[in-house]
Structures are given as structure tokens and as C-alpha cells.
Amino acid sequence: MATDPLKTLRDEVGLRLTAIREAGPRLSPLDLYARMDAIRQLATAHGLGALEGLARSTAQRALLPGHRITMQSCLEHVDEAFDSHSDDHRTAILAAVAVRLH
């Protein structure tokens, strides 16, 4: 039976995202930024470019007006980012988020 070499990382990111979703409106924009930046750092450390790009973009958007809706749109693409293995995929994911927000 094949195992996912990124299972531990997926679980860790999943727990962090669950905490963000559960805290919801109680989190300030700066808290959202910090939490997404922590996910970005994990992704960078593990060489997951698409997840890093999505987390960076999400962290930045957390500081802008309308960040609650933006966060939901960004978080919907996390699984795709985990499964991505190229810069083209990262670009496509970020483009999908941008289209959805505009």
C-alpha cells in the first residue's frame, strides 16, 4: 500500500486551517496574516511552491478590506496546491482565486 510522503505536512496544514475556520470572525486581520504566513513557511520548507504561493497571497489578502470572503476563496484551493508540482499549476491556482474574487 502506497503512503503519502506528505501526510504529516497535510495533517499539520489541515489542523491549522481548521483552527482558522473555527475561529472565524474572532481572528483579526493580523492574526489571519500570521497564521497564513506560518503555513507559507511550512510550504517553503518542504518545497511546495504552489502552496507557498497560495499561502503568501492569502496572507497578504488577509490585510485588505473584504478579507473574510477572500480567505474562503483562497482556502478552497489548498488541496489543489498540495497536489501541484509546477510553476504553471501555481499560476493557474492564483489566477483561479483572482478570477473568483473579481
Rosetta blueprint (number, residue, H / E / L):
1 M L
2 A L
3 T L
4 D L
5 P L
6 L L
7 K H
8 T H
9 L H
10 R H
11 D H
12 E H
13 V H
14 G H
15 L H
16 R H
17 L H
18 T H
19 A H
20 I H
21 R H
22 E H
23 A H
24 G H
25 P H
26 R H
27 L L
28 S L
29 P H
30 L H
31 D H
32 L H
33 Y H
34 A H
35 R H
36 M H
37 D H
38 A H
39 I H
40 R H
41 Q H
42 L H
43 A H
44 T H
45 A H
46 H L
47 G L
48 L L
49 G H
50 A H
51 L H
52 E H
53 G H
54 L H
55 A H
56 R H
57 S H
58 T H
59 A H
60 Q H
61 R H
62 A L
63 L L
64 L L
65 P L
66 G L
67 H H
68 R H
69 I H
70 T H
71 M H
72 Q H
73 S H
74 C H
75 L H
76 E L
77 H L
78 V H
79 D H
80 E H
81 A H
82 F H
83 D H
84 S L
85 H L
86 S L
87 D H
88 D H
89 H H
90 R H
91 T H
92 A H
93 I H
94 L H
95 A H
96 A H
97 V H
98 A H
99 V H
100 R H
101 L H
102 H L
